[in-house]
Amino acid sequence: MFHRACVQIDTLQKACIQIDTLRRACVQIDTFHRDSIQTDILHRACTQTDIVRRARVQIGTFHRTCIQTDTLYRAYIQSDILHRTCIQTGTLRRACIKIDPFIEFLLN
């Protein structure tokens, strides 16, 4: 009777070891899950950075377009016939000047 009780205790002890091993496995899985989440968060951060970078490129392209428009504006000053177009271009040029501080902020 005592021997059977010892065997049962030993079996229970083995079951506890298995449960403990399983618990450690769960902790490792949980750690891996957290690592995966962090990797995913990092990936999202990289994606957002890439989106910001693309936005900067687009703003840079727009800025270049504005500079070209400014050059065009100077050419239009020489023509009275295109005076109205020059005024509109001047308005765009002023808009570009307002965007410039924003571009400097992004580039810094």
N, CA, C and O atoms as a GROMACS GRO file, in nm:
protein
  432
    1MET      N    1   0.083  -0.118   0.000
    1MET     CA    2   0.000   0.000   0.000
    1MET      C    3   0.088   0.125   0.000
    1MET      O    4   0.064   0.219  -0.076
    2PHE      N    5   0.189   0.124   0.086
    2PHE     CA    6   0.281   0.238   0.095
    2PHE      C    7   0.360   0.250  -0.036
    2PHE      O    8   0.388   0.360  -0.083
    3HIS      N    9   0.396   0.134  -0.092
    3HIS     CA   10   0.472   0.134  -0.218
    3HIS      C   11   0.389   0.197  -0.329
    3HIS      O   12   0.439   0.278  -0.407
    4ARG      N   13   0.260   0.160  -0.336
    4ARG     CA   14   0.172   0.218  -0.436
    4ARG      C   15   0.159   0.368  -0.416
    4ARG      O   16   0.157   0.443  -0.513
    5ALA      N   17   0.150   0.411  -0.292
    5ALA     CA   18   0.140   0.554  -0.263
    5ALA      C   19   0.266   0.626  -0.311
    5ALA      O   20   0.258   0.735  -0.368
    6CYS      N   21   0.382   0.564  -0.289
    6CYS     CA   22   0.508   0.623  -0.336
    6CYS      C   23   0.513   0.632  -0.487
    6CYS      O   24   0.558   0.731  -0.544
    7VAL      N   25   0.465   0.524  -0.552
    7VAL     CA   26   0.461   0.523  -0.698
    7VAL      C   27   0.369   0.635  -0.746
    7VAL      O   28   0.401   0.706  -0.841
    8GLN      N   29   0.254   0.650  -0.680
    8GLN     CA   30   0.160   0.755  -0.719
    8GLN      C   31   0.222   0.894  -0.696
    8GLN      O   32   0.205   0.984  -0.778
    9ILE      N   33   0.294   0.910  -0.585
    9ILE     CA   34   0.361   1.038  -0.557
    9ILE      C   35   0.467   1.062  -0.664
    9ILE      O   36   0.483   1.174  -0.713
   10ASP      N   37   0.541   0.956  -0.699
   10ASP     CA   38   0.644   0.968  -0.801
   10ASP      C   39   0.580   1.006  -0.936
   10ASP      O   40   0.633   1.090  -1.010
   11THR      N   41   0.466   0.943  -0.966
   11THR     CA   42   0.394   0.974  -1.090
   11THR      C   43   0.348   1.120  -1.086
   11THR      O   44   0.358   1.192  -1.185
   12LEU      N   45   0.297   1.160  -0.970
   12LEU     CA   46   0.252   1.298  -0.953
   12LEU      C   47   0.370   1.395  -0.970
   12LEU      O   48   0.357   1.502  -1.030
   13GLN      N   49   0.485   1.354  -0.917
   13GLN     CA   50   0.604   1.438  -0.930
   13GLN      C   51   0.644   1.451  -1.077
   13GLN      O   52   0.680   1.559  -1.123
   14LYS      N   53   0.638   1.337  -1.150
   14LYS     CA   54   0.669   1.342  -1.294
   14LYS      C   55   0.570   1.432  -1.367
   14LYS      O   56   0.608   1.509  -1.455
   15ALA      N   57   0.442   1.422  -1.328
   15ALA     CA   58   0.340   1.508  -1.389
   15ALA      C   59   0.371   1.654  -1.361
   15ALA      O   60   0.354   1.739  -1.449
   16CYS      N   61   0.416   1.684  -1.238
   16CYS     CA   62   0.451   1.822  -1.203
   16CYS      C   63   0.570   1.870  -1.284
   16CYS      O   64   0.573   1.985  -1.328
   17ILE      N   65   0.667   1.782  -1.305
   17ILE     CA   66   0.784   1.817  -1.388
   17ILE      C   67   0.738   1.847  -1.530
   17ILE      O   68   0.783   1.943  -1.592
   18GLN      N   69   0.648   1.763  -1.581
   18GLN     CA   70   0.596   1.786  -1.716
   18GLN      C   71   0.521   1.919  -1.723
   18GLN      O   72   0.535   1.995  -1.819
   19ILE      N   73   0.440   1.945  -1.620
   19ILE     CA   74   0.366   2.072  -1.616
   19ILE      C   75   0.464   2.189  -1.610
   19ILE      O   76   0.445   2.290  -1.677
   20ASP      N   77   0.569   2.174  -1.529
   20ASP     CA   78   0.670   2.280  -1.518
   20ASP      C   79   0.741   2.301  -1.653
   20ASP      O   80   0.766   2.414  -1.694
   21THR      N   81   0.772   2.190  -1.720
   21THR     CA   82   0.835   2.199  -1.852
   21THR      C   83   0.742   2.269  -1.950
   21THR      O   84   0.783   2.354  -2.028
   22LEU      N   85   0.614   2.230  -1.943
   22LEU     CA   86   0.514   2.292  -2.029
   22LEU      C   87   0.504   2.441  -1.998
   22LEU      O   88   0.492   2.525  -2.088
   23ARG      N   89   0.509   2.473  -1.868
   23ARG     CA   90   0.502   2.614  -1.827
   23ARG      C   91   0.621   2.691  -1.884
   23ARG      O   92   0.604   2.802  -1.934
   24ARG      N   93   0.739   2.632  -1.878
   24ARG     CA   94   0.858   2.696  -1.936
   24ARG      C   95   0.842   2.714  -2.086
   24ARG      O   96   0.880   2.817  -2.141
   25ALA      N   97   0.787   2.614  -2.150
   25ALA     CA   98   0.762   2.623  -2.295
   25ALA      C   99   0.666   2.738  -2.324
   25ALA      O  100   0.684   2.813  -2.420
   26CYS      N  101   0.563   2.751  -2.239
   26CYS     CA  102   0.466   2.859  -2.257
   26CYS      C  103   0.533   2.995  -2.239
   26CYS      O  104   0.506   3.089  -2.313
   27VAL      N  105   0.621   3.004  -2.141
   27VAL     CA  106   0.694   3.129  -2.118
   27VAL      C  107   0.779   3.161  -2.241
   27VAL      O  108   0.784   3.276  -2.285
   28GLN      N  109   0.844   3.059  -2.296
   28GLN     CA  110   0.926   3.080  -2.416
   28GLN      C  111   0.839   3.122  -2.534
   28GLN      O  112   0.876   3.211  -2.612
   29ILE      N  113   0.724   3.058  -2.547
   29ILE     CA  114   0.631   3.095  -2.655
   29ILE      C  115   0.583   3.237  -2.634
   29ILE      O  116   0.574   3.315  -2.730
   30ASP      N  117   0.553   3.272  -2.509
   30ASP     CA  118   0.509   3.408  -2.478
   30ASP      C  119   0.619   3.509  -2.510
   30ASP      O  120   0.593   3.615  -2.565
   31THR      N  121   0.742   3.474  -2.474
   31THR     CA  122   0.855   3.562  -2.505
   31THR      C  123   0.870   3.577  -2.655
   31THR      O  124   0.892   3.687  -2.706
   32PHE      N  125   0.858   3.465  -2.726
   32PHE     CA  126   0.868   3.469  -2.872
   32PHE      C  127   0.755   3.554  -2.930
   32PHE      O  128   0.774   3.631  -3.024
   33HIS      N  129   0.636   3.539  -2.870
   33HIS     CA  130   0.520   3.618  -2.916
   33HIS      C  131   0.547   3.767  -2.896
   33HIS      O  132   0.517   3.849  -2.983
   34ARG      N  133   0.604   3.802  -2.780
   34ARG     CA  134   0.638   3.942  -2.754
   34ARG      C  135   0.742   3.991  -2.853
   34ARG      O  136   0.733   4.102  -2.905
   35ASP      N  137   0.843   3.907  -2.878
   35ASP     CA  138   0.945   3.942  -2.976
   35ASP      C  139   0.882   3.965  -3.112
   35ASP      O  140   0.917   4.059  -3.184
   36SER      N  141   0.788   3.876  -3.148
   36SER     CA  142   0.719   3.889  -3.277
   36SER      C  143   0.641   4.019  -3.283
   36SER      O  144   0.642   4.088  -3.385
   37ILE      N  145   0.574   4.052  -3.173
   37ILE     CA  146   0.497   4.177  -3.168
   37ILE      C  147   0.592   4.295  -3.183
   37ILE      O  148   0.563   4.389  -3.257
   38GLN      N  149   0.706   4.290  -3.112
   38GLN     CA  150   0.803   4.399  -3.123
   38GLN      C  151   0.857   4.409  -3.265
   38GLN      O  152   0.876   4.520  -3.317
   39THR      N  153   0.883   4.295  -3.327
   39THR     CA  154   0.929   4.295  -3.466
   39THR      C  155   0.823   4.357  -3.556
   39THR      O  156   0.854   4.435  -3.646
   40ASP      N  157   0.697   4.321  -3.530
   40ASP     CA  158   0.587   4.377  -3.609
   40ASP      C  159   0.577   4.528  -3.587
   40ASP      O  160   0.556   4.604  -3.682
   41ILE      N  161   0.592   4.571  -3.460
   41ILE     CA  162   0.588   4.714  -3.430
   41ILE      C  163   0.704   4.784  -3.500
   41ILE      O  164   0.686   4.892  -3.557
   42LEU      N  165   0.821   4.723  -3.496
   42LEU     CA  166   0.937   4.779  -3.564
   42LEU      C  167   0.912   4.787  -3.713
   42LEU      O  168   0.947   4.886  -3.778
   43HIS      N  169   0.850   4.682  -3.768
   43HIS     CA  170   0.817   4.681  -3.910
   43HIS      C  171   0.721   4.795  -3.944
   43HIS      O  172   0.737   4.863  -4.045
   44ARG      N  173   0.621   4.813  -3.857
   44ARG     CA  174   0.526   4.923  -3.880
   44ARG      C  175   0.597   5.057  -3.872
   44ARG      O  176   0.572   5.147  -3.952
   45ALA      N  177   0.689   5.069  -3.773
   45ALA     CA  178   0.764   5.194  -3.760
   45ALA      C  179   0.847   5.219  -3.886
   45ALA      O  180   0.854   5.332  -3.934
   46CYS      N  181   0.909   5.113  -3.939
   46CYS     CA  182   0.988   5.126  -4.062
   46CYS      C  183   0.898   5.166  -4.178
   46CYS      O  184   0.935   5.249  -4.261
   47THR      N  185   0.780   5.106  -4.183
   47THR     CA  186   0.685   5.139  -4.289
   47THR      C  187   0.644   5.285  -4.278
   47THR      O  188   0.638   5.356  -4.379
   48GLN      N  189   0.616   5.330  -4.155
   48GLN     CA  190   0.579   5.470  -4.135
   48GLN      C  191   0.694   5.562  -4.173
   48GLN      O  192   0.673   5.666  -4.235
   49THR      N  193   0.816   5.523  -4.136
   49THR     CA  194   0.934   5.602  -4.173
   49THR      C  195   0.946   5.609  -4.324
   49THR      O  196   0.979   5.714  -4.380
   50ASP      N  197   0.919   5.496  -4.390
   50ASP     CA  198   0.925   5.491  -4.536
   50ASP      C  199   0.819   5.583  -4.596
   50ASP      O  200   0.844   5.651  -4.695
   51ILE      N  201   0.700   5.584  -4.535
   51ILE     CA  202   0.592   5.672  -4.583
   51ILE      C  203   0.635   5.818  -4.566
   51ILE      O  204   0.614   5.900  -4.655
   52VAL      N  205   0.696   5.849  -4.450
   52VAL     CA  206   0.744   5.985  -4.428
   52VAL      C  207   0.851   6.019  -4.530
   52VAL      O  208   0.854   6.130  -4.584
   53ARG      N  209   0.941   5.922  -4.556
   53ARG     CA  210   1.047   5.945  -4.654
   53ARG      C  211   0.986   5.972  -4.791
   53ARG      O  212   1.030   6.062  -4.863
   54ARG      N  213   0.885   5.892  -4.828
   54ARG     CA  214   0.819   5.915  -4.957
   54ARG      C  215   0.753   6.051  -4.960
   54ARG      O  216   0.755   6.120  -5.062
   55ALA      N  217   0.692   6.091  -4.846
   55ALA     CA  218   0.629   6.222  -4.839
   55ALA      C  219   0.733   6.331  -4.860
   55ALA      O  220   0.708   6.430  -4.929
   56ARG      N  221   0.852   6.313  -4.800
   56ARG     CA  222   0.958   6.411  -4.818
   56ARG      C  223   1.001   6.419  -4.964
   56ARG      O  224   1.026   6.528  -5.017
   57VAL      N  225   1.009   6.303  -5.027
   57VAL     CA  226   1.047   6.301  -5.169
   57VAL      C  227   0.940   6.374  -5.251
   57VAL      O  228   0.973   6.452  -5.340
   58GLN      N  229   0.814   6.348  -5.220
   58GLN     CA  230   0.705   6.414  -5.291
   58GLN      C  231   0.708   6.564  -5.266
   58GLN      O  232   0.689   6.644  -5.358
   59ILE      N  233   0.733   6.603  -5.141
   59ILE     CA  234   0.742   6.745  -5.109
   59ILE      C  235   0.862   6.806  -5.181
   59ILE      O  236   0.855   6.918  -5.232
   60GLY      N  237   0.973   6.732  -5.183
   60GLY     CA  238   1.091   6.778  -5.255
   60GLY      C  239   1.062   6.797  -5.403
   60GLY      O  240   1.107   6.894  -5.464
   61THR      N  241   0.988   6.703  -5.460
   61THR     CA  242   0.951   6.712  -5.602
   61THR      C  243   0.860   6.833  -5.623
   61THR      O  244   0.876   6.907  -5.720
   62PHE      N  245   0.766   6.853  -5.531
   62PHE     CA  246   0.676   6.968  -5.539
   62PHE      C  247   0.756   7.097  -5.526
   62PHE      O  248   0.730   7.195  -5.595
   63HIS      N  249   0.854   7.096  -5.436
   63HIS     CA  250   0.939   7.213  -5.415
   63HIS      C  251   1.015   7.246  -5.544
   63HIS      O  252   1.026   7.362  -5.583
   64ARG      N  253   1.067   7.140  -5.610
   64ARG     CA  254   1.138   7.162  -5.737
   64ARG      C  255   1.042   7.217  -5.843
   64ARG      O  256   1.079   7.304  -5.922
   65THR      N  257   0.918   7.165  -5.842
   65THR     CA  258   0.817   7.216  -5.936
   65THR      C  259   0.792   7.364  -5.909
   65THR      O  260   0.778   7.443  -6.002
   66CYS      N  261   0.786   7.400  -5.782
   66CYS     CA  262   0.763   7.540  -5.745
   66CYS      C  263   0.880   7.627  -5.790
   66CYS      O  264   0.861   7.738  -5.837
   67ILE      N  265   1.001   7.574  -5.774
   67ILE     CA  266   1.119   7.649  -5.819
   67ILE      C  267   1.111   7.669  -5.971
   67ILE      O  268   1.141   7.777  -6.022
   68GLN      N  269   1.071   7.564  -6.041
   68GLN     CA  270   1.056   7.577  -6.186
   68GLN      C  271   0.947   7.678  -6.220
   68GLN      O  272   0.960   7.756  -6.314
   69THR      N  273   0.839   7.676  -6.142
   69THR     CA  274   0.731   7.772  -6.162
   69THR      C  275   0.782   7.913  -6.139
   69THR      O  276   0.745   8.006  -6.210
   70ASP      N  277   0.869   7.929  -6.037
   70ASP     CA  278   0.927   8.061  -6.009
   70ASP      C  279   1.010   8.108  -6.128
   70ASP      O  280   1.007   8.226  -6.165
   71THR      N  281   1.085   8.016  -6.189
   71THR     CA  282   1.164   8.050  -6.309
   71THR      C  283   1.070   8.090  -6.421
   71THR      O  284   1.096   8.186  -6.494
   72LEU      N  285   0.961   8.017  -6.434
   72LEU     CA  286   0.861   8.048  -6.536
   72LEU      C  287   0.800   8.185  -6.507
   72LEU      O  288   0.774   8.262  -6.599
   73TYR      N  289   0.777   8.213  -6.382
   73TYR     CA  290   0.720   8.342  -6.340
   73TYR      C  291   0.810   8.457  -6.386
   73TYR      O  292   0.761   8.558  -6.437
   74ARG      N  293   0.939   8.441  -6.369
   74ARG     CA  294   1.032   8.546  -6.413
   74ARG      C  295   1.024   8.567  -6.564
   74ARG      O  296   1.034   8.679  -6.613
   75ALA      N  297   1.007   8.456  -6.636
   75ALA     CA  298   0.994   8.469  -6.781
   75ALA      C  299   0.864   8.540  -6.818
   75ALA      O  300   0.860   8.616  -6.915
   76TYR      N  301   0.759   8.516  -6.740
   76TYR     CA  302   0.629   8.577  -6.771
   76TYR      C  303   0.629   8.728  -6.745
   76TYR      O  304   0.550   8.800  -6.806
   77ILE      N  305   0.714   8.776  -6.658
   77ILE     CA  306   0.718   8.919  -6.628
   77ILE      C  307   0.746   8.999  -6.757
   77ILE      O  308   0.702   9.113  -6.772
   78GLN      N  309   0.819   8.937  -6.846
   78GLN     CA  310   0.858   9.006  -6.969
   78GLN      C  311   0.742   9.018  -7.068
   78GLN      O  312   0.755   9.086  -7.169
   79SER      N  313   0.631   8.954  -7.040
   79SER     CA  314   0.520   8.957  -7.137
   79SER      C  315   0.394   9.013  -7.073
   79SER      O  316   0.345   8.960  -6.974
   80ASP      N  317   0.341   9.123  -7.132
   80ASP     CA  318   0.216   9.183  -7.083
   80ASP      C  319   0.096   9.095  -7.114
   80ASP      O  320  -0.002   9.096  -7.039
   81ILE      N  321   0.101   9.020  -7.221
   81ILE     CA  322  -0.012   8.937  -7.263
   81ILE      C  323  -0.038   8.828  -7.158
   81ILE      O  324  -0.154   8.793  -7.133
   82LEU      N  325   0.069   8.774  -7.096
   82LEU     CA  326   0.053   8.666  -6.999
   82LEU      C  327   0.052   8.719  -6.856
   82LEU      O  328   0.082   8.646  -6.762
   83HIS      N  329   0.018   8.846  -6.841
   83HIS     CA  330   0.022   8.909  -6.709
   83HIS      C  331  -0.067   8.838  -6.607
   83HIS      O  332  -0.027   8.817  -6.493
   84ARG      N  333  -0.189   8.800  -6.649
   84ARG     CA  334  -0.282   8.731  -6.558
   84ARG      C  335  -0.225   8.596  -6.512
   84ARG      O  336  -0.238   8.559  -6.396
   85THR      N  337  -0.165   8.526  -6.604
   85THR     CA  338  -0.102   8.399  -6.570
   85THR      C  339   0.012   8.422  -6.472
   85THR      O  340   0.036   8.342  -6.382
   86CYS      N  341   0.083   8.532  -6.490
   86CYS     CA  342   0.194   8.565  -6.399
   86CYS      C  343   0.143   8.586  -6.257
   86CYS      O  344   0.207   8.544  -6.161
   87ILE      N  345   0.029   8.652  -6.245
   87ILE     CA  346  -0.027   8.677  -6.112
   87ILE      C  347  -0.061   8.544  -6.045
   87ILE      O  348  -0.033   8.524  -5.927
   88GLN      N  349  -0.122   8.452  -6.120
   88GLN     CA  350  -0.155   8.321  -6.066
   88GLN      C  351  -0.028   8.246  -6.026
   88GLN      O  352  -0.023   8.180  -5.922
   89THR      N  353   0.073   8.256  -6.109
   89THR     CA  354   0.199   8.189  -6.079
   89THR      C  355   0.263   8.252  -5.956
   89THR      O  356   0.323   8.182  -5.874
   90GLY      N  357   0.248   8.384  -5.943
   90GLY     CA  358   0.299   8.454  -5.825
   90GLY      C  359   0.230   8.404  -5.699
   90GLY      O  360   0.293   8.391  -5.594
   91THR      N  361   0.100   8.375  -5.708
   91THR     CA  362   0.026   8.321  -5.594
   91THR      C  363   0.082   8.183  -5.558
   91THR      O  364   0.098   8.152  -5.440
   92LEU      N  365   0.111   8.103  -5.658
   92LEU     CA  366   0.170   7.971  -5.634
   92LEU      C  367   0.308   7.986  -5.573
   92LEU      O  368   0.347   7.910  -5.485
   93ARG      N  369   0.382   8.086  -5.620
   93ARG     CA  370   0.515   8.111  -5.567
   93ARG      C  371   0.506   8.148  -5.420
   93ARG      O  372   0.587   8.102  -5.339
   94ARG      N  373   0.408   8.231  -5.384
   94ARG     CA  374   0.391   8.266  -5.243
   94ARG      C  375   0.355   8.143  -5.160
   94ARG      O  376   0.400   8.129  -5.047
   95ALA      N  377   0.274   8.054  -5.217
   95ALA     CA  378   0.239   7.929  -5.148
   95ALA      C  379   0.365   7.847  -5.126
   95ALA      O  380   0.380   7.784  -5.021
   96CYS      N  381   0.455   7.847  -5.224
   96CYS     CA  382   0.580   7.772  -5.210
   96CYS      C  383   0.665   7.829  -5.098
   96CYS      O  384   0.729   7.755  -5.023
   97ILE      N  385   0.666   7.961  -5.086
   97ILE     CA  386   0.744   8.024  -4.980
   97ILE      C  387   0.689   7.982  -4.844
   97ILE      O  388   0.766   7.962  -4.750
   98LYS      N  389   0.558   7.968  -4.833
   98LYS     CA  390   0.497   7.924  -4.708
   98LYS      C  391   0.531   7.778  -4.678
   98LYS      O  392   0.538   7.738  -4.561
   99ILE      N  393   0.550   7.700  -4.781
   99ILE     CA  394   0.583   7.558  -4.762
   99ILE      C  395   0.730   7.541  -4.722
   99ILE      O  396   0.764   7.445  -4.653
  100ASP      N  397   0.817   7.632  -4.765
  100ASP     CA  398   0.961   7.620  -4.740
  100ASP      C  399   0.997   7.592  -4.594
  100ASP      O  400   1.076   7.500  -4.570
  101PRO      N  401   0.944   7.666  -4.494
  101PRO     CA  402   0.980   7.634  -4.354
  101PRO      C  403   0.941   7.491  -4.317
  101PRO      O  404   1.011   7.425  -4.240
  102PHE      N  405   0.828   7.443  -4.371
  102PHE     CA  406   0.785   7.307  -4.344
  102PHE      C  407   0.885   7.208  -4.402
  102PHE      O  408   0.915   7.106  -4.340
  103ILE      N  409   0.937   7.236  -4.521
  103ILE     CA  410   1.036   7.148  -4.585
  103ILE      C  411   1.163   7.146  -4.500
  103ILE      O  412   1.222   7.040  -4.479
  104GLU      N  413   1.205   7.264  -4.452
  104GLU     CA  414   1.325   7.270  -4.368
  104GLU      C  415   1.305   7.188  -4.242
  104GLU      O  416   1.397   7.119  -4.197
  105PHE      N  417   1.184   7.194  -4.184
  105PHE     CA  418   1.155   7.115  -4.064
  105PHE      C  419   1.167   6.966  -4.092
  105PHE      O  420   1.225   6.892  -4.013
  106LEU      N  421   1.114   6.922  -4.207
  106LEU     CA  422   1.119   6.780  -4.241
  106LEU      C  423   1.262   6.733  -4.268
  106LEU      O  424   1.300   6.623  -4.229
  107LEU      N  425   1.339   6.816  -4.333
  107LEU     CA  426   1.474   6.776  -4.369
  107LEU      C  427   1.569   6.777  -4.251
  107LEU      O  428   1.670   6.706  -4.251
  108ASN      N  429   1.536   6.856  -4.149
  108ASN     CA  430   1.621   6.858  -4.028
  108ASN      C  431   1.575   6.751  -3.939
  108ASN      O  432   1.632   6.733  -3.831
   0.00000   0.00000   0.00000
